[in-house]
Amino acid sequence: MAISHPSPSPRQRPAHRAVAALVAGIAAFVSVAASCGGRNDATLTGLCEGHAATQRVAATVDTVLPYAGAGLAALKGTRFTLGLAFSPPPPTGPAAGTAECQGAIGEARFSGDLPAPLRTAAAENGIAGWRIEGDTILVGLNPRARDNNLVMSLPLKGGRGHWSLSTFAGEVARGNATAGR
C-alpha cells in the first residue's frame, strides 16, 4: 500500500517553494565549492590540469657535509614539516606547460617549522617557485637567490622525494622529503 502525501495547500506553496529553492541553492553551492576547492587526492598531478594543489611535506636532515659548518651539522637527524600551496600554472604564454605538463612553472606559498639554519635559505616572504620536469616537481624555496638554495624534488604522484641545500661551495646538506596529505 502506497503512502500518499498531501499536496501543500495554496497558502503553504510559497513556503514550500522557498524551501525547495533553498535546498537547490545549497546543493549548487556545495557543487561549486567542491569543484573550485583543493583536490582530494594526495598528488600534485592536478597542476597539470590547471588546478591549484596543496601538499604537506615531512622531511629529515639525513646528510650534512663536513664543510657545511657547525650550525648545519647540529641538524643531522632533525625532522621538519612544510605546508605547500601551489598556484596553478598560467594557462597560456611562455610559462604555460605543454599537454604533458612538462616544463610548467608557477609559484607556491610555503609555511612550516624550518630549522633556523635552513630558514635563512628560504625566501622571507614564503613564496617559492616550482617547475615540472618529467614526473617530478622541483620547488625552490629561495627562487631568486644565487646562494643558499633550498630545493625540494617531489614526485607528482606523491610519495618519497628529497631536498637539498646548496651554497656557492656546492651541496652542503640533504635529506628525504615525503609528500602526503
PAZAPA-4460 file (N, C-alpha, C; in steps of 0.05 Angstrom, whole numbers, plus 32768, in hexadecimal, padded with zeros to 4 digits):
% residues 181
    n_x    n_y    n_z   ca_x   ca_y   ca_z    c_x    c_y    c_z   seq   type   mol
   8011   7FE9   8000   8000   8000   8000   8012   8019   8000     1      M     A
   800D   802A   7FEE   801D   8043   7FEB   8013   8058   7FFF     2      A     A
   8026   8066   8009   801F   807C   801C   801D   8095   800B     3      I     A
   8008   80A3   800D   8005   80BC   7FFE   800B   80D4   8011     4      S     A
   8018   80E7   8005   801D   8100   8014   800B   8115   8009     5      H     A
   7FFE   8123   801B   7FEC   8138   8011   7FFC   814E   8003     6      P     A
   7FF1   815A   7FEF   7FFD   8170   7FE1   7FFB   8188   7FF3     7      S     A
   8010   819A   7FF2   800E   81B2   8002   7FF6   81C3   7FFA     8      P     A
   7FEA   81CF   800E   7FD3   81E0   8008   7FDD   81F9   7FF9     9      S     A
   7FCA   8208   7FEC   7FD3   8220   7FDE   7FE2   8233   7FF1    10      P     A
   7FDB   8233   800A   7FE8   8245   801D   8004   823B   8023    11      R     A
   8009   8220   8022   8023   8215   8029   8036   8214   8011    12      Q     A
   802C   8217   7FF8   803C   8214   7FE0   8054   8228   7FDF    13      R     A
   8050   8241   7FE4   8067   8253   7FE3   807D   824B   7FF7    14      P     A
   8076   8242   800F   808A   8239   8022   8097   8220   8018    15      A     A
   8088   820D   800C   8092   81F4   8001   80A6   81FB   7FEB    16      H     A
   809F   820E   7FDA   80B1   8215   7FC4   80CB   8222   7FCF    17      R     A
   80C8   8232   7FE4   80DF   823F   7FF0   80F3   822A   7FFC    18      A     A
   80E8   8216   8009   80F9   8200   8013   8106   81F1   7FFD    19      V     A
   80F7   81EB   7FE7   8102   81DD   7FD1   8118   81EE   7FC4    20      A     A
   8114   8208   7FC1   8128   821A   7FB6   8141   821B   7FC8    21      A     A
   813D   821B   7FE2   8154   821C   7FF5   8164   8202   7FF2    22      L     A
   8157   81EB   7FF1   8165   81D1   7FEE   8174   81D1   7FD4    23      V     A
   8168   81DA   7FBE   8175   81DB   7FA4   818D   81ED   7FA5    24      A     A
   818B   8204   7FB3   81A1   8217   7FB6   81B8   820B   7FC5    25      G     A
   81B2   81FD   7FDB   81C7   81F0   7FEB   81D5   81DB   7FDA    26      I     A
   81C6   81CB   7FCB   81D2   81B7   7FBA   81E4   81C3   7FA5    27      A     A
   81DC   81D9   7F99   81ED   81E7   7F85   8206   81F1   7F92    28      A     A
   8204   81FD   7FAA   821B   8208   7FB8   822F   81F1   7FBE    29      F     A
   8226   81DB   7FC8   8237   81C5   7FCF   8245   81BA   7FB6    30      V     A
   8237   81B9   7F9F   8242   81B0   7F86   8258   81C3   7F7D    31      S     A
   8253   81DD   7F7E   8267   81F1   7F75   827F   81F0   7F88    32      V     A
   827A   81EF   7FA2   8290   81EE   7FB5   82A2   81D5   7FB1    33      A     A
   8296   81BF   7FAB   82A5   81A6   7FA7   82B6   81A9   7F8E    34      A     A
   82AB   81B5   7F79   82BA   81B7   7F60   82D0   81CC   7F61    35      S     A
   82CD   81E1   7F72   82E0   81F6   7F73   82F5   81F2   7F8A    36      C     A
   82EE   81E1   7F9D   8300   81DD   7FB3   8318   81CC   7FAD    37      G     A
   8327   81C6   7FC1   833F   81B5   7FBD   8337   8199   7FB4    38      G     A
   834A   818C   7FA8   8345   8171   7F9F   8346   815E   7FB7    39      R     A
   8337   8149   7FB5   8335   8136   7FCB   834A   8120   7FC9    40      N     A
   835A   811F   7FB4   836E   810A   7FB3   8388   8114   7FC0    41      D     A
   839A   8101   7FC5   83B3   8108   7FD2   83C9   810C   7FBE    42      A     A
   83C3   8115   7FA6   83D7   8119   7F92   83D7   8136   7F88    43      T     A
   83EB   813C   7F78   83ED   8157   7F6C   83E6   8156   7F4E    44      L     A
   83DB   8141   7F45   83D4   813E   7F28   83BF   8152   7F1F    45      T     A
   83AF   815D   7F32   839B   8171   7F2B   83A7   818A   7F1F    46      G     A
   83C1   818F   7F25   83CE   81A6   7F19   83CF   81A4   7EFB    47      L     A
   83D2   818B   7EF1   83D3   8186   7ED5   83B8   818C   7EC7    48      C     A
   83A3   818C   7ED7   8388   8191   7ECD   8380   81AE   7ED2    49      E     A
   8393   81BE   7EDC   838D   81DA   7EE1   8380   81E0   7EFC    50      G     A
   8381   81CD   7F0E   8375   81D1   7F29   838A   81D9   7F3D    51      H     A
   8381   81E7   7F52   8393   81EC   7F69   8396   81D2   7F78    52      A     A
   83AA   81CF   7F89   83AF   81B7   7F98   83BC   81BE   7FB2    53      A     A
   83B8   81AE   7FC6   83C5   81B1   7FE0   83D3   8197   7FE7    54      T     A
   83E8   8199   7FF6   83F8   8182   7FFE   8405   8187   8019    55      Q     A
   8405   8173   8029   8414   8173   8042   842D   8162   803E    56      R     A
   8444   816D   8045   845D   815F   8040   846C   815B   805B    57      V     A
   8472   8142   8062   8481   813B   807A   849D   8135   8070    58      A     A
   84B1   8143   807C   84CD   813F   8073   84DF   813A   808A    59      A     A
   84F6   812E   8084   850A   8128   8098   8526   8132   808D    60      T     A
   8536   813C   809F   8552   8143   8098   8562   8129   809B    61      V     A
   8568   811D   8084   8576   8103   8084   8595   8106   8083    62      D     A
   859E   8119   8072   85BA   811B   806D   85C3   8139   806F    63      T     A
   85D8   813E   807E   85E4   8158   807F   8602   8154   8079    64      V     A
   860B   8162   8064   8626   815E   805C   8639   816E   806E    65      L     A
   8653   8165   8070   8665   8171   8083   8669   818F   8081    66      P     A
   8668   819A   8069   866D   81B6   8066   8654   81C7   8069    67      Y     A
   863E   81BB   8073   8625   81C9   8077   8625   81DC   808F    68      A     A
   8635   81D7   80A2   8636   81E8   80BA   8628   81DB   80D1    69      G     A
   862E   81E5   80E9   8624   81D9   8102   8606   81DB   8104    70      A     A
   85FA   81F2   80FB   85DD   81F6   80FD   85CE   81E1   80EE    71      G     A
   85D6   81DB   80D6   85C9   81C6   80C7   85CF   81AA   80D1    72      L     A
   85E8   81A6   80DA   85F0   818C   80E4   85DE   8183   80FC    73      A     A
   85D7   8197   810C   85C6   8191   8123   85AA   8188   811C    74      A     A
   85A2   818C   8102   8587   8185   80FA   8584   8168   80F1    75      L     A
   859A   8159   80EF   8598   813E   80E5   8584   812E   80F6    76      K     A
   8570   8122   80E8   855B   8113   80F5   8542   8123   80FB    77      G     A
   8543   813D   80F7   852C   814F   80FD   8516   814B   80E8    78      T     A
   84FE   814A   80F2   84E7   8148   80E0   84D9   8163   80DF    79      R     A
   84CD   816A   80C8   84BD   8182   80C5   84A7   817E   80B2    80      F     A
   8492   818E   80B4   847A   818B   80A3   8474   81A6   8096    81      T     A
   846D   81A4   807C   8465   81BC   806D   844A   81B8   8061    82      L     A
   843B   81CD   8060   8422   81CD   8050   8427   81DD   8037    83      G     A
   841F   81D2   8020   8423   81DF   8006   8408   81E3   7FF9    84      L     A
   8402   81FB   7FF0   83EA   8201   7FE2   83F2   820B   7FC6    85      A     A
   83EE   81FA   7FB2   83F6   8200   7F97   83E0   820F   7F87    86      F     A
   83E8   8225   7F7B   83D6   8233   7F69   83D7   8224   7F4E    87      S     A
   83C1   8223   7F3F   83C2   8215   7F26   83D4   8223   7F12    88      P     A
   83DF   8214   7EFE   83F0   8222   7EEA   83DF   8234   7ED9    89      P     A
   83EB   8248   7ECD   83DB   825A   7EBB   83D1   8249   7EA4    90      P     A
   83B8   824F   7E9A   83AC   823F   7E85   83B9   8243   7E6A    91      P     A
   83C5   825B   7E65   83D1   8261   7E4C   83EB   8271   7E50    92      T     A
   83FA   8274   7E3A   8412   8284   7E3B   842B   8273   7E3F    93      G     A
   8442   8280   7E41   845B   8271   7E42   845D   8260   7E5C    94      P     A
   844F   8266   7E71   8451   8257   7E8A   843E   823F   7E8A    95      A     A
   842C   823D   7E77   8419   8227   7E76   8426   820D   7E6F    96      A     A
   841E   81F7   7E7B   8429   81DD   7E75   841B   81D1   7E5C    97      G     A
   8426   81BC   7E52   841A   81AE   7E3B   8405   819C   7E45    98      T     A
   83F8   818E   7E33   83E2   817B   7E3A   83EC   8167   7E4E    99      A     A
   8405   815F   7E4D   8410   814B   7E60   8419   8158   7E7A   100      E     A
   8418   8172   7E7B   841F   8181   7E94   843D   8186   7E96   101      C     A
   844D   817A   7E84   846A   817E   7E85   8470   819C   7E82   102      Q     A
   8481   81A6   7E94   848A   81C1   7E93   8477   81D6   7EA0   103      G     A
   8460   81CD   7EAA   844E   81E0   7EB7   845C   81EC   7ECF   104      A     A
   8457   8206   7ED4   8463   8213   7EEB   844D   8224   7EF9   105      I     A
   8453   822B   7F11   8440   823C   7F21   844C   8243   7F3B   106      G     A
   843B   824E   7F4C   8443   8256   7F67   8434   8245   7F7C   107      E     A
   843F   8243   7F93   8433   8236   7FAA   8438   8246   7FC3   108      A     A
   8427   8243   7FD6   842C   824F   7FF1   8434   8238   8003   109      R     A
   8447   823E   8015   844F   8229   8028   844E   8234   8044   110      F     A
   844A   8222   8056   844A   8229   8073   8452   820F   8082   111      S     A
   845C   8213   809A   8463   81FB   80A9   8479   8201   80BD   112      G     A
   8485   81EC   80C7   8498   81EE   80DD   84B5   81E9   80D3   113      D     A
   84BE   81F8   80BF   84D9   81F5   80B6   84ED   81FC   80CD   114      L     A
   8500   81EB   80D2   8515   81F2   80E5   8524   820B   80DD   115      P     A
   852D   821A   80F0   853A   8235   80EB   854F   8234   80D5   116      A     A
   8562   8222   80D5   8576   8222   80C0   856B   821D   80A3   117      P     A
   8554   8210   80A2   8547   820C   8088   8535   8223   8081   118      L     A
   8529   8230   8096   8517   8246   8091   8525   825D   8084   119      R     A
   853F   8261   8089   854E   8276   807C   8552   8271   805E   120      T     A
   854D   8258   8056   8550   8251   8039   8535   8250   802B   121      A     A
   8520   825B   8038   8505   825C   802D   84FC   8279   802B   122      A     A
   84EC   827F   8017   84E2   829A   8013   84D3   82A4   802C   123      A     A
   84D9   82BC   8035   84CC   82C7   804C   84AE   82CA   8049   124      E     A
   84A5   82CF   8030   8488   82D4   802B   8478   82BA   8028   125      N     A
   8485   82A3   8029   8477   8289   8028   846E   8282   800C   126      G     A
   847A   828E   7FF7   8472   8288   7FDC   8488   8278   7FCF   127      I     A
   8481   8261   7FC4   8494   824F   7FB6   848D   824F   7F99   128      A     A
   84A0   8245   7F89   849A   8241   7F6D   849A   8223   7F67   129      G     A
   848A   821A   7F54   848A   81FD   7F4E   848B   81F9   7F30   130      W     A
   8496   81E2   7F28   8499   81DA   7F0C   8496   81BC   7F0A   131      R     A
   8487   81B3   7EF6   8483   8196   7EF2   8498   818C   7EDD   132      I     A
   84A6   8177   7EE5   84B9   8169   7ED3   84B2   814C   7ED4   133      E     A
   84A8   8141   7EBE   84A0   8125   7EBD   848A   811F   7ED1   134      G     A
   848D   810C   7EE3   8479   8105   7EF7   8480   8111   7F12   135      D     A
   8490   8127   7F12   8499   8133   7F2B   8493   8151   7F2A   136      T     A
   848D   815C   7F42   848A   8179   7F44   84A1   8183   7F56   137      I     A
   84B0   8196   7F4C   84C6   81A2   7F5B   84BC   81BC   7F67   138      L     A
   84BF   81BF   7F81   84B5   81D6   7F90   84CD   81E5   7F9C   139      V     A
   84D3   81FD   7F92   84E8   820D   7F9C   84DE   8220   7FB2   140      G     A
   84E6   821D   7FCA   84DC   822D   7FE0   84EA   8248   7FE2   141      L     A
   84FE   824C   7FD2   850C   8266   7FD1   8510   826C   7FB3   142      N     A
   84FB   8270   7FA4   84FC   826F   7F87   850D   8284   7F79   143      P     A
   8513   829A   7F85   8522   82AF   7F77   853E   82B2   7F82   144      R     A
   8547   829F   7F92   8562   82A1   7F9E   8576   8290   7F8F   145      A     A
   858F   829A   7F8E   85A4   828A   7F82   85B3   8279   7F97   146      R     A
   85B0   8280   7FB0   85BE   8272   7FC6   85A8   826A   7FDA   147      D     A
   85AD   8255   7FE9   8599   824B   7FFC   857F   8244   7FEE   148      N     A
   8580   822F   7FDF   8569   8225   7FD0   855E   820C   7FDD   149      N     A
   8547   820E   7FE8   8539   81F7   7FF5   8525   81ED   7FE0   150      L     A
   8529   81D5   7FD6   8518   81CA   7FC0   850D   81AF   7FC9   151      V     A
   84F3   81AB   7FC3   84E6   8191   7FC7   84E0   8185   7FAC   152      M     A
   84E3   816B   7FAA   84DD   815C   7F92   84C8   8147   7F9A   153      S     A
   84AF   814B   7F91   8499   813A   7F9A   848C   812C   7F82   154      L     A
   8485   8113   7F85   8476   8105   7F6F   845A   8111   7F6C   155      P     A
   8452   8116   7F53   8437   8121   7F4E   8421   810F   7F59   156      L     A
   8426   80F5   7F5A   8411   80E2   7F63   8413   80DC   7F80   157      K     A
   8423   80EC   7F8F   8425   80E8   7FAC   843B   80D4   7FB3   158      G     A
   8442   80D3   7FCC   8456   80C0   7FD6   8470   80CE   7FDD   159      G     A
   8485   80BF   7FDD   849F   80C8   7FE7   84AF   80D7   7FD1   160      R     A
   84B9   80EE   7FD9   84CB   80FD   7FC9   84E3   8104   7FD9   161      G     A
   84EF   811B   7FD3   8506   8124   7FE3   8509   8142   7FE2   162      H     A
   851A   814C   7FF3   851F   8169   7FF4   853D   816C   7FF6   163      W     A
   8547   8184   7FEF   8563   818A   7FF2   8567   81A8   7FF6   164      S     A
   857D   81AE   8003   8586   81CA   8008   85A1   81CD   7FFA   165      L     A
   85A2   81E0   7FE8   85BB   81E6   7FDA   85C3   8203   7FDE   166      S     A
   85DD   8206   7FE0   85E9   8221   7FE3   85FD   8224   7FCC   167      T     A
   860C   8239   7FCC   8621   823C   7FB7   8635   8226   7FB9   168      F     A
   8638   821A   7FD1   864B   8204   7FD5   8640   81EA   7FCA   169      A     A
   8627   81E9   7FC2   861B   81D0   7FB9   8605   81C7   7FCD   170      G     A
   85FD   81AE   7FC9   85E8   81A3   7FDC   85F5   819F   7FF7   171      E     A
   85E7   81A9   800C   85F1   81A7   8027   85E0   8196   8039   172      V     A
   85C6   8192   8032   85B5   8181   8042   859F   8176   8030   173      A     A
   8594   815F   8038   857E   8153   8029   856F   813F   803A   174      R     A
   8558   8136   8030   8549   8122   803F   8530   811A   802F   175      G     A
   8520   8109   803B   8508   8100   802E   84F1   8113   8034   176      N     A
   84DE   8113   8022   84C6   8123   8025   84AE   8113   801B   177      A     A
   849B   810D   802C   8485   80FD   8025   846C   810E   8023   178      T     A
   8460   810E   800C   8448   811E   8007   842F   810D   800D   179      A     A
   841C   811A   801A   8403   810D   8020   83EF   8121   802B   180      G     A
   83D7   8119   8030   83C3   812B   803A   83C4   812D   8058   181      R     A
***
